[in-house]
Amino acid sequence: MTETGPATDTAPVRLAPGDPAPEFSLPDADGTPVSLASYRGRRVIVYCYPAALTPGCTTQAVDFTAAAGDLAEAGLDIIGISPDAPEKLTRFREQESLSITLLSDQDKQVLTAYGAYGPKKLYGKEVVGVIRSTFVLDAEGRVEKAAYNVKATGHVAKLRRDLGIE
């Protein structure tokens, strides 16, 4: 028998358009539970990122915050999910003046359910971690768009173009 390592070493399940979005309830930066179900009736951008207060993740969060008004006008709310503790998310929000919802998934169950946690290449090496991913969910909670291995820089601008929000 060949060793494959822990279950997290297997390729993650990838979501595709039309799939139901996995439900969740996670604490925000203030420790208040936020559930996906509370967004029914509105479209939601759920983006998964590796770590608050790092250069790429900061760029992406700042870009989402800058675009939040235009996205809200287009009927889209924004939720960022990382494995960071709520206390770190609070520092991230305050240090970078972020206005978007940041959620803590410390056990990585939601990240895994979205296919955003698993093996990935980092500086040429295979590691297990958060796969930077973005999902657009419709008002009924189904996946409209799923993008994996997105780049932090320029991603929000590309997403706006893809959604026709210039």
Backbone torsions as a table, in degrees:
resi	resn	phi	psi	omega
1	MET	NA	137.9	-179.8
2	THR	-90.5	138.3	176.3
3	GLU	-78.3	133.3	178.0
4	THR	-113.4	-5.4	-179.0
5	GLY	83.5	-172.2	-179.2
6	PRO	-65.4	162.7	-177.5
7	ALA	-55.1	-29.2	-178.5
8	THR	-68.7	-12.9	179.0
9	ASP	-79.0	-12.4	179.8
10	THR	-79.9	157.4	-179.3
11	ALA	-61.3	133.2	-179.4
12	PRO	-70.7	154.3	173.9
13	VAL	-69.1	135.0	179.3
14	ARG	-105.8	133.8	176.7
15	LEU	-80.9	151.0	179.9
16	ALA	-135.1	159.5	178.0
17	PRO	-51.9	135.8	-178.8
18	GLY	96.9	-20.6	178.4
19	ASP	-69.0	146.3	171.5
20	PRO	-70.0	136.2	178.3
21	ALA	-72.9	133.6	176.8
22	PRO	-59.5	131.2	179.2
23	GLU	-70.2	153.3	175.3
24	PHE	-155.8	159.6	167.8
25	SER	-141.4	115.0	-175.4
26	LEU	-131.9	152.7	176.9
27	PRO	-74.0	141.0	175.1
28	ASP	-87.2	-170.8	-176.7
29	ALA	-61.5	-22.1	178.8
30	ASP	-96.6	1.7	-178.9
31	GLY	85.6	3.5	-179.9
32	THR	-82.8	128.5	179.4
33	PRO	-64.6	136.0	176.5
34	VAL	-125.1	126.3	-179.9
35	SER	-111.4	147.7	176.6
36	LEU	-61.9	-35.6	-178.7
37	ALA	-57.8	-28.8	-179.0
38	SER	-70.5	-8.7	179.0
39	TYR	-98.4	2.4	179.8
40	ARG	-54.3	139.0	-178.7
41	GLY	96.3	-11.1	176.3
42	ARG	-129.0	150.9	173.2
43	ARG	-78.7	149.3	-175.9
44	VAL	-135.3	137.3	169.2
45	ILE	-99.0	119.6	174.3
46	VAL	-109.0	120.0	177.2
47	TYR	-121.5	139.6	-176.6
48	CYS	-110.9	130.8	-176.0
49	TYR	-137.2	152.6	-172.9
50	PRO	-68.5	-47.0	-171.6
51	ALA	-160.7	127.5	175.0
52	ALA	-61.8	153.9	175.2
53	LEU	66.2	23.9	171.9
54	THR	-112.0	156.7	-172.7
55	PRO	-55.3	-51.9	-177.7
56	GLY	-65.3	-43.5	-179.0
57	CYS	-67.6	-33.8	176.1
58	THR	-66.4	-45.5	177.5
59	THR	-55.3	-48.1	-177.0
60	GLN	-64.9	-44.9	-179.0
61	ALA	-65.5	-40.3	177.8
62	VAL	-64.6	-42.1	178.2
63	ASP	-63.4	-42.3	178.1
64	PHE	-64.8	-39.9	178.3
65	THR	-62.7	-42.9	179.5
66	ALA	-63.7	-33.1	-177.6
67	ALA	-90.6	-6.4	-171.8
68	ALA	-56.8	-40.3	-179.8
69	GLY	-62.4	-49.1	179.3
70	ASP	-64.3	-39.7	179.8
71	LEU	-66.8	-40.0	178.5
72	ALA	-64.1	-39.8	177.0
73	GLU	-61.0	-31.4	178.5
74	ALA	-85.9	5.4	176.8
75	GLY	85.0	23.4	-178.3
76	LEU	-116.8	127.5	172.1
77	ASP	-97.3	160.8	-176.4
78	ILE	-124.5	131.3	175.1
79	ILE	-129.5	126.0	173.7
80	GLY	-105.1	134.9	-179.4
81	ILE	-124.2	130.9	175.4
82	SER	-142.7	167.7	176.9
83	PRO	-81.4	8.1	-179.2
84	ASP	-69.6	148.5	174.8
85	ALA	-68.7	152.0	178.8
86	PRO	-52.3	-36.8	-179.2
87	GLU	-61.5	-39.1	178.1
88	LYS	-69.5	-37.2	177.9
89	LEU	-64.0	-36.7	176.8
90	THR	-62.1	-46.7	178.2
91	ARG	-60.6	-42.6	179.8
92	PHE	-60.5	-49.7	-178.9
93	ARG	-60.0	-46.3	-176.9
94	GLU	-71.3	-43.7	-178.2
95	GLN	-64.0	-36.7	-175.8
96	GLU	-104.9	5.2	-178.9
97	SER	53.3	49.5	-178.2
98	LEU	-84.1	138.7	179.2
99	SER	-112.2	1.1	-179.1
100	ILE	-86.6	160.7	178.8
101	THR	-78.1	124.3	178.0
102	LEU	-114.7	127.0	-177.6
103	LEU	-116.9	149.0	-178.4
104	SER	-102.3	122.8	176.9
105	ASP	-123.2	69.4	-173.1
106	GLN	-63.9	-29.9	179.0
107	ASP	-90.1	-1.0	174.2
108	LYS	63.7	18.3	179.9
109	GLN	-68.4	-41.9	179.7
110	VAL	-70.9	-44.2	176.9
111	LEU	-55.8	-42.4	179.0
112	THR	-65.6	-43.4	-179.7
113	ALA	-61.2	-30.9	178.7
114	TYR	-87.0	0.0	-178.5
115	GLY	75.0	18.9	-175.3
116	ALA	-104.8	16.1	174.9
117	TYR	-139.6	126.2	-179.7
118	GLY	162.8	-161.7	-178.7
119	PRO	-66.5	140.6	176.8
120	LYS	-153.7	163.7	176.6
121	LYS	-92.2	132.8	176.7
122	LEU	-135.8	112.9	-177.6
123	TYR	53.1	41.1	175.8
124	GLY	83.3	-3.8	179.5
125	LYS	-109.4	147.1	175.1
126	GLU	-84.2	125.3	178.3
127	VAL	-133.2	166.1	174.4
128	VAL	-106.1	126.8	-178.7
129	GLY	-173.2	-168.1	179.4
130	VAL	-75.9	129.6	176.6
131	ILE	-95.6	114.5	-178.0
132	ARG	-58.5	116.5	-172.1
133	SER	-142.6	154.3	178.4
134	THR	-137.1	138.2	-179.4
135	PHE	-129.2	135.9	171.8
136	VAL	-107.1	122.1	-178.2
137	LEU	-109.3	140.4	179.7
138	ASP	-79.9	177.6	-174.4
139	ALA	-66.0	-17.4	178.2
140	GLU	-96.0	0.1	178.5
141	GLY	87.8	23.8	176.4
142	ARG	-105.4	152.3	-179.3
143	VAL	-73.3	123.5	172.2
144	GLU	-91.2	-46.5	-179.7
145	LYS	-138.0	143.5	175.2
146	ALA	-135.6	124.1	-179.4
147	ALA	-128.6	123.7	-179.6
148	TYR	-110.3	154.4	179.0
149	ASN	57.3	41.3	179.6
150	VAL	-75.8	156.2	175.8
151	LYS	-86.8	142.2	-179.9
152	ALA	-67.4	-45.2	-177.0
153	THR	-80.0	126.3	177.1
154	GLY	84.1	-5.3	-176.5
155	HIS	-65.7	-43.6	-177.6
156	VAL	-64.7	-40.5	177.5
157	ALA	-61.9	-42.4	178.2
158	LYS	-64.2	-43.4	179.3
159	LEU	-61.2	-43.0	177.3
160	ARG	-59.2	-44.8	177.9
161	ARG	-60.8	-47.1	-179.0
162	ASP	-60.3	-32.8	-178.8
163	LEU	-90.3	-1.8	179.9
164	GLY	73.2	28.3	-179.5
165	ILE	-113.8	94.4	-177.3
166	GLU	-97.8	NA	NA
